[in-house]
Amino acid sequence: MRRARRLLKRLLERKLTAIYCLVSAVALAAAVAHVDTARLLSAMQRVPAADIAAMAAMMLLGSVLASARLKVMAAGVGRPMTMRDALLALSVGNLAGAASIQFFGQIVARNSLLKKRGFEPSDNIAIAIYERAVAVLTAMSLAVYGAVNLFGAVTLDLAGGGGALVKLLAGLVVAFAASAWATWRFLAMRSLLRLAAPAQLANLAANAVISFATQASTAGCYVLAAHALAPTVALDKLVSASFVVMFAASIPISFSGWGIRELSAIVTLTNIGMDASSAVTVAILVGAMAMLAAVATALIAVLMPQRAAGGEGMAVRDGDRGQGVLDRQLTLLVSLTATVLVLFQIYVPVRETRINVNLADPVVLLGGLMFVYRAARERPAWRVPGTMTGLALLTGVMALSWLHGLAAFGWNDWAFGNKFVGWFFLMAYAATGAALPEKLGLDGFAAMTESFTAALGAVLGLELVLMAAAAIDLVSTPFVKVPLEAFSQNRNALAFLITMATAALGNVGPSRRFWLLGVFLAAQWETGSRAGYGATVVLLCLSAWLRALTVRDIGKGLLLAVAVIGVFSAIPAVFGIYDFDALHPALSNPSSNAERLKSILGGLSLFLEHPVFGAGLGGYVASQGPSDFVIIHSTPVWLLAETGIVGLLCFAAVGLRIVYREWPGLRIDPVSNTIVLAMVAFAMFSAVHEMLYQRSFWLLLGAALAVPLRDTANGRRFKRAAAAAG
């Protein structure tokens, strides 16, 4: 059994290593393709030797500071270490990560080095999670500062004199309050309070200071190299650009940042006046210096005398050490935060375009990292065998399709950023969803569904109240938009969110189900989404048949929704407002329907031209030109057009296998009910909209699939049903 487990770990490591290497190789090739090789070599020769020496010294300083941070963090979880051990663990861990999977390699190397010092694997995992969390937050804050300084302003869509910002803040407040009321009071409050203890806060503050100093030393390397190649560019712009590139390189989707660092350098540094060859030169020099600094740090550690670790660190109980404290607390915090922030999409204007960003995106990077750490140590107990293989298959489809498109029609920003890189964000959402149920079982899944449904109910309640207030002129119209979009920026995206929450209602406390269902149905009506209407009717019928919701709950929810809509209908007569049309959502206009039909027919035409492997990722967009393009408004047709029949069959096989494995648990297991209901809603929406990249679906699916069968309700009955199904 142990040999089989070790073999599975090796296979997982090889799969992930291959994916990371592929991402880095492709990204690096794309970066080099943007530059002239002769100019690249010339740029490298223009960097003075004195600047290179200064860069090496700064990078070595950063490595020493990072080692000091590791030492402080180890003390923070009650596992003190010497500075020599910290230097050795950091440098060897970084080198091992560069030779395999970045995070997996770091953990394995640190375990090998520190086990003789009494460190358990859980200690190393907890320290690594703590270290990564602080580093990500520090890099993110500096990147935001850099983006603001570079692009003049990174602003929200503040229509009506700041009304959108006020509404966003109000939405965040009510969503987090509802999540806390529904979940934290009985599951996470003790852990969160312990995380906020004075000793923990002091340790966190020390680590934050060291992290900022570490980032500053790395930024100094970028600035030295960039200033040598572009002396006319203002230093503050170089500093800001370096913060953005550093954050991009830290995103865990490549092989030690290679490739992504070079691409982000081209995008960022060329915007401030540097040519592409010089930008790639800067990135390559910094990457090389980082590797040399790791080797130098290891040599320094070997030459240092070994001393016993002083102090006992922060006092912790035996049962609460390492992973038992920080890992559990961070998992709770990240998972529940993701269920709230996934409801919020914002448009960030950057230069001449607007980027659609979900507030949960940075959070799931951390959540995905936490899950990968544990998956590398112990194979997750997925409900559906072969889940990781299925996801690896789909990732391969997306990667090969992007390479196919790159070879067929060249570089396409939409294909790379929105689809290829976006796919890895979806995997991060699935991993973040799985993190808490994988650790706490059914209790973790119940906590996530309680938080998700309560937060969405609060946001929709706020929207309905604002609609009524706008109807009687209590608030200005910028606060309200009908058809209802809330913070999803699109009526169909909001309608899909509501159906996902409806699918999860069977896991919510009975006393809250009909209240939430009533709010969901009233808001669904106000979206004016025909796909939402149809999917909701089917979900309610299936929920009654599956016993996910009782007929009584559905009836009470319908009555509540009718009452809310009735109040809206009565407002014109009561207040004498007879021309207020905002309370009556309009369905899609004819031009929208024509555009949808045109995109579907165009996608089918593209599929007929490339039936087996498709036209490549971004093929339909590339055929329209760089501006004013439309996407294919159907997920199956989009997959057929750009990945071919092979890609569609791969996605269909993975989805149908999940439904097949969960079928015996229907009407018995609420988790099985949730999975099947979510898959049905996804299939219905996807027929007429492109829904594969809806983050809420992957967050919910990852959470449900991570609940082990042994932890589900009515376990004995479910086992008998599963056995009977063979």
ABEGO torsion letter per residue (X at the ends): XAAAAAAAAAAAAAAAAAAAAAAAAAAAAAAAAABBAAAAAAAAAABBAAAAAAAAAAAAAAAAAAAAAAAAAAAAAGBBBBAAAAAAAAAAAAAAAAABBAAAAAAAAAAAAAAAAGBBAAAAAAAAAAAAAAAAAAAAAAAAAAAAAAAGBBBBBBBGGGAAAAAAAAAAAAAAAAAAAAAAAAAAAAAAAAAABAAAAAAAAAAAAAAAAAAAAAAAAAAAAAAAABAABBAAAAAAAAAAAAAAAABBABBGGBGAAAAAAAAAAAAAGBBAAAAAAAAAAAAAAAAAAAAAAAAAAAABBBBBBBEAEBBBBAAABEAAAAAAAAAAAAAAAAAAAAABBBBBBBEABBBBBBAAAAAAAAAAAAAAAAAAABBBBBABBGAAAAAAAAAAAAAAAAAAAAAAAEBBAAAAAAAAAAAAAAAAAAAAAAAAAAAAEAAAAAAAAAAAAAAAAAAAAAAAAAAAAAAAGABBAAABBOBBAEAAGBAAAAAAAAAAAAAAAAABBAAAAAAAAAAAAAAAAAAGBAAAAAAAAAAAAAAAAAGABBAAAAAAAAAAAAAAAAAAAAAAAAAGBAABAAABBBBBBAAAAAAAAAAAAAAAAAAAABAAAEAEBGAAAAAAEABGBBBBBBAAAAAAAAAEAAAAAAAAAAAAAAAAAAAAABGABAAAAAAAAAAAAAAAAAAABBAAABAAAAAAAAAAAABBAAABBGAAAAAAAAAAAX
